[in-house]
Amino acid sequence: MATFIVLLGPPGVGKGTQARILAEAKKLAHISSGDLFRENIKNKTELGNHAREFIDKGELVPDDVTIGMIRERLNRPDCKAGAILDGFPRTPVQAMALEKMLADFNGQISAVPYITAPEEVLVGRIGGRWTCRLHGHVYHQMFNPPMKAGVCDIDDSELYQREDDKVETVTMRIRVYLEQTIPLVEYYRKTGKLVEIDGTKPVELVSKDLCSAVSK
Ligand code: AMP
């Protein structure tokens, strides 16, 4: 049976970075809904143009669009053994849709790590975040700077600040998270699969906690 890990946590808590590390350690695909949207925006697809209207304002993209995009992604061969889901589901409707999709794929959610940090930490982290244009590798000007300013260590591409990482939008994203995604935390807590992880620790320590939490 395919194994899926749903990574929960507020914007800026380090979900993307941790999802990449975990996917590599567990040899599972990494599915980031945010990265998929950004790829569509970069390629100027119809889905990308539609999603951009919501993303730039810090709002969630409508459920039907998001669910359709994830369904298509889960159908690709690299998800046969399972995947780390980063940024999806984000609403109860998406969580229900995921249950149905996994039933079709003979998959199951094995763990739901929930990475947390206080709001002031999140705002500080997002404000200094730089993202690589080619593959979305993430850096922070204070906590995880690239070796050469403005250039990705891994693929040499240019680093940029995401439109939705600007201070005005960040507050909105955190509000949206509290309203729409927090109910999911309670939903997964009831399933007994939720494991809380302290996201204020350094990256390596968070990934150590995360790896042991999903191995239990
Ligand atoms: P992220 O990179 O996960 O912070 O996502 C960036 C933006 O993409 C979010 O602020 C939303 O506008 C949109 N987005 C990503 N995932 C979802 C989702 N599961 N449902 C709706 N919108 C999403």
Residues whose N, C-alpha, C, O or C-beta is under 5 A from the ligand:
A	BS01	AMP	P11 S33 G34 D35 F37 F54 I55 G58 E59 L60 V61 T66 G87 F88 P89 R90
